[in-house]
């Protein structure tokens, strides 16, 4: 078990690039694997979650060359082959849910598993719609992994999604590539749209209107070259470190600015943060820009409703920002946090209290009293990469030494995180 020792060392200054967007990297591998022709991807995230997805498609017969440039020789819709063993997705909920959509369309049987935390995450939300499309899926009780999927002979569905989930939406759209008929999806609120963007970039046609998506099933994809933008969820830790560590000025290069992902910027603007976007541009269909962050005082805000799906992954680090803001911050409608890699509501409330923060845990969020004097403490990651990195940033704004226990989970999304953070110490 690996630990970090964090000591505040003054202001942060300089510029960094961050790892490629995990969501886009997963989808580049998946869509490249089932497209016709070759896909090349630059800037992809070389982390365990994405490497597990690559391994899965290699097991399914896809030739993938791994290096600074990711080269995928697509198998097309009909080219996947049965894996000769159980596919292990490690800690990757994105990998398991999206690959389940692909496997639902294959005329062979597959088995998926993951580590102990992934086996606690809800899979019923994909099992239900994929079963309605014609797949036969077996799971443990209450829809938990491991999963056994017998696919083939799928048909499109009209589906009203009970929760806003890009992973569920993506599983259905990926399955629809192998189906007949038409699929119509309706979301309760917007969720990230990387799958739709990338399917269009690979040559598919989707009709998008507000919260509705219509897709004619069975479309063929064509391999493409693409640049993966920097992950705004990873940038969020450096954005908030730059805001709350006095005297800091940090430039974060080439960050993905997809509007379905920039809830963290909107949320911080509600807290009074002024973050400058420079060099805005498009990269392979995704908006990208550089972010200039300077330390400044923050004010409390209330986060709820449609904003929550757009910043769900950033709420742990947003909670750290709230401990330094003036006033009381309220986060609601975020019950989804309880079924992430950890129960992130409980994890952040528990660990921030150890550092002197005043946090009340709600069923669907938190109430955080700001301007707390944070003190170094021994805190635990709860086997969750985002919790570990959020607590490290809190340690940079705390007095004394903070020890973050069990940080090996950070490698699933951001290898080298602490080294990058330390390099910014002026």
SVG drawing of the C-alpha trace seen along z (x, -y; Angstrom):
<svg xmlns="http://www.w3.org/2000/svg" viewBox="-40 -37 50 57">
<polyline fill="none" stroke="black" stroke-width="0.4" points="0.0,0.0 1.5,-3.3 1.1,-6.6 1.8,-10.3 3.2,-12.8 2.0,-16.3 3.5,-19.5 2.3,-23.0 5.4,-24.8 4.0,-28.1 2.6,-29.3 2.2,-27.3 3.5,-28.7 4.3,-27.6 2.6,-25.7 1.7,-22.0 0.0,-19.7 -2.3,-17.0 -3.0,-13.5 -5.4,-12.8 -9.1,-12.7 -10.0,-9.3 -13.5,-9.3 -12.2,-10.2 -9.4,-7.7 -11.7,-4.8 -14.0,-5.7 -11.1,-6.1 -10.1,-2.5 -13.6,-1.1 -14.8,-2.9 -11.4,-2.4 -11.7,1.4 -15.1,1.8 -14.5,-0.6 -13.3,0.3 -9.7,-0.7 -7.0,-2.2 -7.4,-4.6 -4.5,-6.6 -4.8,-8.5 -2.3,-11.0 -2.4,-12.3 -4.3,-9.3 -4.3,-8.5 -1.6,-5.9 -3.3,-4.8 -4.6,-1.5 -8.3,-2.0 -7.5,-2.7 -4.9,0.1 -7.6,2.5 -9.8,1.5 -7.0,2.0 -6.3,5.4 -10.0,6.3 -10.1,5.6 -6.8,7.4 -8.4,10.5 -11.3,10.0 -8.9,10.2 -8.2,6.5 -4.6,5.6 -3.5,2.6 -0.1,1.0 0.7,-0.9 3.2,-3.8 3.0,-7.6 0.8,-7.1 -2.0,-4.5 -2.6,-2.6 -5.8,-0.4 -6.4,1.8 -10.2,1.9 -12.1,5.2 -15.3,3.6 -18.7,4.6 -18.3,8.3 -14.6,8.8 -14.5,9.4 -13.7,12.9 -14.6,14.6 -12.1,14.1 -10.5,17.3 -10.7,16.1 -12.6,13.8 -12.0,10.1 -10.8,8.3 -11.5,4.5 -9.8,3.8 -11.3,0.7 -12.9,-0.7 -16.6,-1.3 -16.5,-3.1 -14.7,-0.1 -17.1,2.5 -20.3,0.6 -19.2,-0.5 -17.7,2.8 -20.8,4.5 -22.7,2.6 -20.3,3.8 -20.5,7.4 -24.2,7.3 -24.1,7.2 -21.8,10.2 -23.1,13.6 -20.9,15.3 -20.7,15.4 -18.3,13.2 -17.5,12.8 -16.5,9.6 -15.1,9.0 -13.2,6.4 -11.6,5.7 -13.5,5.7 -14.6,2.0 -15.8,2.5 -17.8,5.6 -19.7,3.3 -20.7,0.8 -24.3,1.0 -24.5,2.7 -28.3,3.2 -28.6,-0.2 -27.0,1.2 -28.3,4.8 -31.9,3.6 -31.7,1.7 -29.3,4.1 -31.6,7.0 -34.6,5.1 -32.5,4.9 -32.2,8.7 -29.0,9.5 -28.9,12.2 -26.9,11.0 -26.3,12.9 -24.9,11.2 -24.5,11.6 -27.4,10.5 -28.7,6.9 -27.0,6.7 -23.4,6.7 -20.3,8.0 -19.0,10.4 -21.2,10.4 -21.8,13.1 -23.1,11.7 -24.6,13.7 -25.3,11.2 -26.5,11.0 -29.8,10.5 -30.3,7.1 -33.0,4.5 -33.2,0.8 -35.3,-0.5 -37.1,-3.5 -35.7,-4.1 -36.4,-6.8 -33.2,-6.8 -34.0,-6.9 -30.7,-8.7 -28.5,-11.0 -25.5,-8.7 -23.1,-8.9 -22.0,-5.4 -25.5,-3.9 -26.3,-6.1 -23.0,-5.0 -23.7,-1.3 -27.0,-1.5 -25.6,-3.5 -22.7,-1.1 -25.0,1.9 -27.2,0.2 -24.3,0.3 -24.8,4.0 -28.6,3.9 -31.5,3.6 -34.1,0.9 -33.9,-2.4 -32.9,-3.5 -34.4,-6.6 -33.0,-7.7 -34.3,-10.4 -32.2,-11.7 -33.6,-13.3 -30.8,-15.9 -27.7,-16.4 -24.8,-14.0 -21.4,-14.1 -21.6,-13.6 -18.2,-12.2 -19.7,-9.1 -22.1,-11.0 -19.3,-13.4 -16.9,-10.6 -19.5,-8.4 -20.2,-11.3 -16.4,-11.9 -16.1,-8.2 -18.8,-8.7 -22.1,-7.8 -25.2,-10.0 -27.2,-10.8 -30.1,-13.1 -29.8,-15.1 -32.5,-17.4 -32.3,-18.6 -32.4,-15.6 -33.4,-13.2 -31.1,-11.2 -32.2,-9.1 -29.9,-6.6 -30.6,-4.4 -29.0,-1.1 -26.4,0.9 -24.3,-2.0 -20.6,-1.3 -17.8,-3.4 -14.6,-4.3 -11.2,-4.6 -9.9,-8.2 -6.9,-10.0 -7.6,-12.0 -6.0,-14.1 -7.2,-13.3 -7.6,-16.6 -6.4,-17.0 -8.8,-15.7 -10.7,-18.5 -11.5,-16.2 -7.7,-15.9 -7.2,-19.6 -9.7,-20.3 -7.2,-19.4 -4.7,-21.9 -7.4,-24.6 -8.5,-24.4 -5.0,-24.1 -4.2,-27.3 -7.3,-29.0 -6.9,-28.2 -3.1,-28.2 -2.2,-31.9 -0.1,-33.7 -0.4,-31.0 -0.6,-31.4 -0.9,-28.3 -1.3,-27.8 -2.8,-24.4 -2.3,-23.6 -4.7,-21.9 -7.7,-21.1 -10.8,-19.6 -13.7,-22.1 -16.7,-20.0 -19.7,-21.9 -21.1,-18.7 -17.9,-18.5 -17.3,-22.2 -19.7,-22.2 -16.6,-22.6 -15.8,-25.9 -19.4,-27.0 -19.5,-26.0 -16.3,-27.8 -17.6,-30.9 -20.6,-30.7 -18.1,-30.8 -16.5,-34.0 -13.5,-32.4 -12.2,-34.2 -10.5,-31.6 -9.2,-32.8 -9.6,-30.6 -6.8,-31.1 -6.2,-29.7 -9.6,-28.2 -9.7,-25.7 -11.1,-22.4 -9.3,-19.1 -10.9,-16.1 -14.3,-17.5 -13.8,-18.4 -13.3,-22.0 -9.9,-22.6 -8.2,-25.6 -5.6,-26.7 -6.7,-27.7 -4.9,-30.5 -5.7,-30.2 -4.7,-32.7 -5.3,-32.4 -8.3,-34.4 -11.0,-34.4 -14.0,-32.2 -17.6,-32.6 -20.0,-29.8 -22.6,-28.6 -25.4,-26.1 -25.0,-23.3 -27.9,-21.2 -30.1,-20.1 -28.9,-20.0 -25.5,-21.2 -24.6,-18.1 -24.2,-15.6 -21.8,-18.1 -19.5,-18.2 -20.2,-14.9 -16.6,-13.6 -15.3,-17.0 -17.4,-17.2 -14.7,-15.7 -12.3,-18.5 -15.1,-21.1 -15.7,-20.1 -12.1,-21.1 -12.6,-24.5 -15.8,-24.9 -13.8,-24.5 -11.9,-27.7 -14.8,-29.7 -16.6,-32.4 -20.0,-31.2 -21.8,-27.8 -21.7,-25.7 -24.6,-23.2 -24.3,-20.3 -27.6,-18.4 -28.9,-16.0 -25.6,-14.1 -26.6,-10.7 -24.8,-9.1 -21.6,-9.8 -22.5,-7.0 -22.0,-4.4 -18.7,-5.6 -15.3,-3.9 -16.2,-4.7 -19.1,-6.4 -17.6,-9.8 -20.0,-11.7 -19.1,-9.7 -15.4,-9.6 -14.9,-13.3 -17.0,-14.2 -15.1,-11.8 -11.6,-12.8 -12.1,-16.5 -13.5,-16.5 -10.1,-14.9 -8.4,-18.0 -10.7,-20.4 -13.4,-21.1 -17.0,-21.4 -18.9,-19.1 -22.5,-17.7 -23.2,-14.6 -26.6,-14.6 -28.2,-11.6 -27.6,-13.3 -24.7,-15.6 -23.0,-17.8 -23.2,-21.0 -19.7,-22.6 -19.0,-25.5 -16.3,-27.6 -13.1,-29.4 -12.0,-26.4 -8.5,-26.3 -7.3,-23.1 -4.7,-21.1 -2.5,-18.3 -3.8,-14.8 -3.7,-11.2 -6.4,-10.6 -7.5,-7.6 -8.2,-7.4 -11.1,-4.9 -9.5,-3.1 -10.6,-6.0 -8.3,-8.0 -10.3,-11.2 -10.6,-11.1 -6.8,-10.6 -6.0,-13.5 -8.6,-15.8 -7.1,-15.2 -3.6,-15.9 -4.8,-19.3 -6.3,-19.9 -3.0,-19.1 -1.3,-21.8 -3.6,-24.4 -3.3,-22.9 -0.8,-23.6 1.5,-20.8 1.9,-17.5 -0.9,-15.5 -0.5,-11.8 -2.8,-10.3 -3.0,-6.5 -3.5,-4.0 -2.8,-6.2 -2.0,-3.4 -5.5,-3.8 -4.4,-7.2 -2.6,-5.2 -6.1,-4.3 -6.5,-7.8 -3.4,-10.0 0.0,-8.4 2.6,-10.9 0.0,-13.2 2.0,-14.2 5.1,-14.8 3.3,-17.3 1.8,-19.0 5.2,-19.3 6.8,-20.7 4.5,-23.7 5.8,-24.7 7.5,-28.0"/>
</svg>
